[in-house]
Amino acid sequence: MSSIAEASNNYRFVVYNLNDAMRLSESQTTFDIDRALLIDDYDEKQIFLITLRGTNRSMDKNDPLGIPTVIKAFFAKSNIYYESVKERIFSEIPQGASIVMIGHSLGGMIAQQIAADRTVKKNYKLLNVLAIGSPYVPINGRECPLHRFADKADVIPWLGFSVKANLRTAKPAFAYNGYIGKPVLAHTESYRDRSYWMRFDAMGEPFGRSRIALV
């Protein structure tokens, strides 16, 4: 059953795989928080899903999606995007709730920062981070699983401190999807449309069966 079919029958949207995760992330103005169900073949768990979109390449320092935010996130520094997400978590999500995060590009970097935040970890159960086409953020304290994904022609997941992480500590799932020489398309269309990424479920596991349904 496709995401669209199931969404029309039961839920607003269903994340079955990485393609769905990318489309949902891209659809946000900046980020959003949704009540959701984490579903597998044996269990159904209430969670909150945070989806975060990537940069718009603005040079405005007051734009949460701007390049100044990207630079701060590279160095794991506080920034307006990170602070906005953190503020909404505490205002909208009941303490003790379970959280899953999905982010593309800059959004995945912010998710990595949130996953390492001491006050967030103290008050919530952080279950998983999907970072799609995102650089690695060098930050200590992240305890939940981090799943990174990189098209081989996408240069963005190699920026910042990512080279060592890509080879050793936080290696992404790599794929060549025909975008060599087309880095912009590799950074967007690959994750959205290529069937290779459909093998990863909503929690980033290859050939897994977990899905996330927005309620």
N, C-alpha and C positions, 0 to 999 in steps of 0.2 A: 504494500500500500504506500502511496507517495505521501509526502508531507502535506501537499495541498489537499489531497483527498481526506486524510485523517483530520486535518485542521477544520475542514468544512463540516465534518460530522460530529466531532467531539471537542476539539481544542482550538485555540486561536492560531497556534503554530506548533509544529513538532520538529525538534532537532533530532534527526536520525544519524547524521554523519557530518563530516567536516564541511562539505558543501553547504549544508543547511546552516551550520554554525557561522560560516562566513557571510552568507546572505543576511542572516539575522543581525550580525554585528554591523554590516554595512548599512542596514536600514535605520540605524539610530541617528538622531541629530548629533548627539554626543555620546551619551550612554543611557541605559534604562535598567530598571530593576523590576522583575516580574515574579509573581508567584508561579510556581511550576511544580510538576511531578517528575521525579527521576524514576524511570521505569526500566526494569529488566524482566527476564523471564520468570523470576521468582519473587519479586518484591516491587513495591511502589512506595516512594518516600517523598514527603513534602519538602520542597527546598525553595530558595530564592535564587533566581538566575540573574546575574549581572552581565549585560552585553555592552561592549565598549568599542566604538569605531576608531579608525586611525586618523592620522593628521590630515589637515586640509592645506598644509604648507604655507599657511599665513605667517607673516613676520610680526604680527601683533602680539606683544607680550601679555596682553589681557585675554587672548583667545586660548581657551583650554586645548584646542586642537592645533595650535600654532607651533612653529619651529622652536621658539624659546622653551616651550614645554617639553618638546622632544629632547633638547639638549640637557635639560635638568633631569629628565627621566633616565637618560643614558648614564648619568652619574649617581643615580638613586637619590636625587635631591627632592625635597618637597616642591610641589608645583600645584597650580590651580586645578588641574584636572584631577590629580590624586586627592587633593583636599575636598573637592566637590563630591567625588565618589564616597569618600570616607564620611562626610557629613550626612549624605543621604542614607548610607547604611544605618547609621545610628538613629536617624529620624524615621525611617520607614520599615526597618526589619527588626522584629522582636528579638531581644537578647536570647541566645541559646539556639537560634535557628541555624539551619545548614545552608551554606552558600556555595554555588558553583559560578565560576567566571569564565567568560569567553571574550577574547579581544583580538582585533586585527591590528597589526603594526604597532603604532603608539598605544592603542588600547590594550594590547597584550603586555606592553611594558608597564602600564599603570596597574594592570591586574597582578603582575609580579610584585609590585610595590605594596599593594593592598594585602597580598598573601603573606607578606613579611611584617606587617604592622602589628606591634605588640598589643595595642588596645583592641584591634579588631580580633586578633587570635584569642584574646582573653574572653571576649564576649560572644564569639560565634564559632561554629564548626565549619571550617573551610575545607571543602571536599576535593576541589579540583580546579586547575587553571588550564585552559586551552589558549595558547599564544600562537596566532596564525601569522606567519610572515613577520615576526617580531624579533628585534635584537634581544639578547640576553641582558638582564639587569643584574649587576654585581651587588647583591644585597644579602645579608645574612638573616637567618631567622625564618625563612620560608619553610613550612613543614608539610603542607599539602602537596600532592603530586603536581608537577609542571610538565605539560606536554607541548612541545614546540614543533612547528611544521614549517618547512622551507622548500619552495621550488628551487631547483639548482640554479636557475637563471635570475632568481630574486636576490638582489644585492643587499636588501635591507636587513635580513637576519644575520648578516656578517658584520654589521656596523658596531661601533662602540667596543665593548669588551667581549664580543661574541665569538671571536675566532677560537680562543682556548676552550670556551664552553661548548662550541660546536663540535670540537674534536674529542672532548673529554667529559666534562662535568654535566652538561645539559644539552647533549647532542639532539638536534631535531630529527624528525622523520623527513628524509630528503626524497625528492622525486624530480625527474626530468620530464616535463610535460610539453616540450616543443617550443619553448619561449626563449631559447638562446638568442641573444642579441636584442631581446625585447623585454628589458627589465621591468618596465611599467606594467605590461600585461602579465608578466610572471608574478608581480606583486599583488595583482587583483584577480584577473580572470582565472588563473590557474586554480586557486583555492575555491572559487565560486562555481566553476563549470567542469573541471576535469574529473573524469570518473575514477582516477587513481585514488583520490582522497575519500571516496565513498567507502573505502574499506575501514576507515577509522570511525568509530561510533561517537556518540555525543560526549563521552568522557575521554576520547582520544585513544581508546584501545583498538589495536588492529583486529579486525574481524570480531569485535565485541558486539553486544546486543543491547547496550544501554541506550536509552533515548530520553529526551527531556521535552515534556509537553507543557506549553504555557496555558494556564487555566484562567 
